[in-house]
Each structure stands twice: as C-alpha cells, then as structure tokens.
Amino acid sequence: MAPSGPLPTIQAGGLEIGYDSHGSGPPLVMLHGATSTGREDFAAQIPWLSKAFRLYLPDARGHGSTAWDGAAGFSYEQLVEDALAFVDALGLPTFHLLGFSMGGMTALQFASRYPDRLRTLIVVGITTQREPRTSVVRRLMNPERIDRDDPAWGALLGRRHDPVQGEGAWRRLLPAIAADVAVQPLLGPRELRRIELPALVAVGDHDPFVPVDHAWGLMRQLPDARLFVAPGCGHEVMVRRPALFNEACAGFYRSTEAIARGRSGAQRGGSGATFEGDHR
C-alpha cells in the first residue's frame, strides 16, 4: 500500500514541489507518469528500494502536491528544469534516476543534458518515437471521453489532484499534456549517445504506448543499456508485474554497483545498493 498523509515541500525553480522521501543510502530520484503521483506509481517499489537507497519521489507540476495550472502551459522542457531545480535544492551532486512514462521521458531528457549528474538510469514505458504514443495519449487524456466512458477514472483524478490543484484542475492539465506530447522535440541518436552511464529500459510486451521494438531500439542507441520486457503486461510494469520488475531492478543495481560508485565521486561515498530478501 502506498504511504499516506501530506507531503513535505521544497522551493525549487519557482515551484513549491511536494515530494515523498524514504530510506537511507545513496539517493534515488523516482519520476512518476502523467496524471499520477510518485507514491501511487511506485507503491510496490518503495518498501524494498528504501532498504538500499534514500528515495525522493517528487510530484510533477500540476500533479498531486505540486501546484500548477495546466492552462498556463505544460512541457517536458519545464519538467526537466523542474527535476534539475529539485535535485539542486536537495543538494544532490549525483544520484540514481528512475522514470516511468512521462517521468521516463523527463529522465531521458535529463540524462542527455546532464549525464554527469547521474549514477544510473532506469526508464519504464517510454519511446523516443512520436507514434503510437501521441495517438494513445490524445485519446486517453480527453476529459469528455473520461466523463462519458470512464467516470471512475475521473473520480480518481479528482481525489488525487483536487485537494491541492483545485476542483477539476485535471480537466485542464490532461489536454495540456497531450498537446505537448504531440509537438515535443524527439531525442535522436546524437542525444542518446551522450547518456554514457548504466541504463535499464523496461517495457511491457502489451504496452499500447511503446511497442517492444521501440524499447529495443532505444536500448540499442544507449551506450551501456539493458532491456527488460515484462511478459503479459501493459504500460504500468511496476504496478502490474511488481515482483518481476523489482527483481530486474535489483539485478541491474547489483551488476552496476561498481560503476555507480565511481560515478558518485570518491568524496561522496559509494553507491551502497545492497538488496536482500523478497522483492515482491
């Protein structure tokens, strides 16, 4: 079960960013997907990752506890700069980074611009190609469709975001996200080759946003990447196949510990990613 209760906040880049934090050890920043929050997307990872890492799970602007009106604009450029401001405000010179979907694109963009800040990178459910992601996002994030066909999700969005964002704010946020996905600059081979650090690309084999061959292509363009394909799984790999995903992450962190320690800088200590016990 995800932790409950209000989140602490930190002033970063002109925002009051709400974030969860758990555990002790080397820092791991976890970026959630569109319309969600960190504590919900990563509920199945928080208990065991917090045994090896100090986790930081910020809410993206317009989501959960980070107030922002989607009518004022929404872009991945903002999300990348928000992430940079967040880690700078926390005083994290280097850290591990994990992102899902929208958070995965933010993580990729961040890694291409600031690779020296990262010890390792995990991205889940993301493609650097325009389709089918744009078409799926445009269809799913239509408030009129949600009201007509999926009122339960609309009610969940209200419970998730209304307390801080204001009643019905998600109706402005979702179209703004979809509009940005349709026009955001795409990362190409030149940008991806800058990400010279250990990386794991994860995808479900039935992900409507990300065909497996797209994930494979992304992995092939990263200098030091691995691919994990979750069988019988859609977009939310961490939620739908938590035991498999957790084990894949544990193996990745174990196998890259020495590199991560070197990337952390000797003066900042080792990566310290030690996993024991059940990963479910």
N, C-alpha and C positions, 0 to 999 in steps of 0.2 A: 504494500500500500504506500502511496506517495505521502511524504510528510505533509502536515497541515499547519495552519497558523500563518500570521502575517510575515512577510519577508522583510529583512533589513534592506536598506537602500544606500546607494553611494552616488555622490555627484560626479558625473563623468561626461565630458563633451556637451555640456548644456542640458543633459537629462538627469533625472533622478531615477537611476536604474535599480530596480528591485532584483534581488538575487538570493538563491539558496547557497549555503555552504555546509560542507560536511567533511569529517575525517581529518586525517593528518598525513603528511608526507609531501612528495613533490606535487606541484599544482597541476590540476587538470581542469580546463575550462570546457564546458559542455553546452552547445548551442542547439536549441530546440527547433522544431519545424513550425511552419506557418500555421496560425490560428491556435497554437497550443502554448504550453509553458514547459520549462525545464523539469519541474518536479513531476509533471504528468508524463512527458515523453520518456523520461529516464527513471521512472519509479522502480523498475526491476533491476537497474544497474546501481543505484545509489547505495544500497546496503553493502554490496561486496566491493565496489570500487573505492568506497570510503575507508576500507581497511588498508588500502595501499596508497591512496592519494588524498590530497586536500582538494576536494571538489568545489568548483564555483559554477553555478548554473544561473546565468543572468536571463531575465525576461527581455525579449526584444522589444523595441519601441512599439507602442500600440498593443502590446500583449501583456496580460496578467497585471503585474505590479509596476510596469514601466509606462507611465502615462504619455500618450502621443495620439493626436487626432489624424487618422488616415487621410482626411480631407486636405491636410497640409502637405501631403506628398509622402511617398514611401519608396525607397530604392535600396538596392544592395550596396550602393556606394555609401549610403548612410549607415547600413548595418555593419560594414567593415570598419568604418571610422568609429562607430559605437563600440565595437569589440576592442579596438585599439585603445580608446579612451578608458574603457573598463579595466583592462589589464594594467594600464599605466596608473590609474587611480589606486589599484590594489598594490602597486609596487612589484609587479611580476616581470622581471627581465626576460625570463624564458619560461615556457610551460608546455604541457601536452595540450592538444586541442582535438575535440571530438564534435562533429556537427552532423545533424540529421536534416535532410531535405532542404528547406530554406536555410537552416543552420549549416548544412553541408556546403551549400554554395558560398555562404559567408566564410566558412572555414577555408575553402579552396581559394577564394579571392584573397583572404588574409595571408594564406601561405605563399601565394605567388608574389605578394608585395613585401612581406616581412618574414621570409623564411628563417632568418637568423634568430627570430624570437621563439621558434618552435623546437621542441624536443622530438615529438612525434605528431602524426596527423591520422585521424580516422574520419572518413566521410561515409555517410549512410544514405542511400536512396537519392542520389543526385547524378545528373548527367550534364555535360557541357554542351549538349545539342539542344536546339530550340524545340523540336518536336520529339516525342508526343507531350512533353511537359507542359508547353503553353496551352495546348488544346484541352488537356485534362484539368489544368488549373482554372482556365476560363469557365469551364462547365461547372466544376465543383464549387467555385467561390462566387457563385451568382446568388445574392440574397433572395431574389424572387424564387429561384428554384428551391432553395433551402426551405423557405416558408411553405411552398407548395408540396414538396416531396419528402422533406427530411426535417420536420419541425422539432424532432427530438434533438438533432444536432444544433439547431438554432437555440433551443433552450440551454443546451450545454455551453454554447458560445457565450450566452448571456451570463450564466453563472460564473464562467471562467474570467470574463473580462469586464463586465458591467461595474463591479464594485469600485474599480479604480478609473477605468476609461470613460464611464458614464453609460447610461442606458442606451442600448442599441448601437454603440460605437463600432461594433464589429461589422455592421452593415456598410460603413464607410471604409473600414480597413480592408476587407476582403477584395473588393474591386480594385483598390489601390495596389494590393499585392499582385493581383492577376495582371494589371496593366504593366507593372514593372517587369514581370517575368517575360512578357511579350517583346520588350524592347531592350532589356539589359544587355550590355556587351558580353559576348561569349569568350571564354578563355580558350586560347588556341595552343598549339604545341610549344610555341616560344614561351608563353607564360607558365605552362605546366612544367616545362623543363627547369624552371627556376626553383621548383619545390624539391630541393635536394636533401631530403630527410626521410626517415622511415614512414611509410604510409600504408594504410589498410583501406581498401574500397569494399564496402559491403552493400549487398542488394538482395532483395527477394526475387525468386525466379518468376513470380507473377506480379511484379511491380508495374502498375499501369503507367507510372510516370517515367520509369527508367528500364528499358529493355536490357536484358543481361549483356547483350553485345555492346551496348553503350558503356556499361560499367567495366567490361573487359577492355574496351578501347581507352577509357580513362586510366585504368591501371597500367596499360602498356605505355602511355605517354608520360607517366610519372617516373622519375629516375630510380626510385627504390620502393616499389609498391607491391602489395599482395592483394588478391581478390578473394572475398568470401561470399558465396552465393547460398542463401538460406532456402532450403527446399520447401515447396508447398507454402510459400509466404508471399504476401503482397508488399505494400510500401513500408509499413511500420515494423521493420525487422526486430527492433529492440523490444517491442511490445508483444508481437505475435510469436516470436521464437526466442524468448529471452535466454534460455539455457544455452542454446547453440550460439547465439550472439555473444553472450558473456564468455563462453569458452574460447571463441575465436579471438576476442579482445585480450583475454588472459594470455593466450599463446603468443599473440603479437607483442604484448608488452614484455613478456619474458624474453622473447627472442631478440628484442631491440634494446634491452636494458643497457648494455654497454655503450651503444651509440648514443642513447638518450643521456646517459651520464656524461659523456664527453660534450654533448651539445649544451648541457646545463651550465658548464663552466665549473672548473675545479673549486673556485671560491664559493660556489653556491651549493655545493653538496651533490650527492648522486641522485639518480632517478628514484631509487628505493621502491620500485614497483614489484612487490613480492605478493604472490597470490597463494592462498591456501583454502582448502575446504570446498564446499558446494557453491557452484556458480549460478544456481537457479535463482 
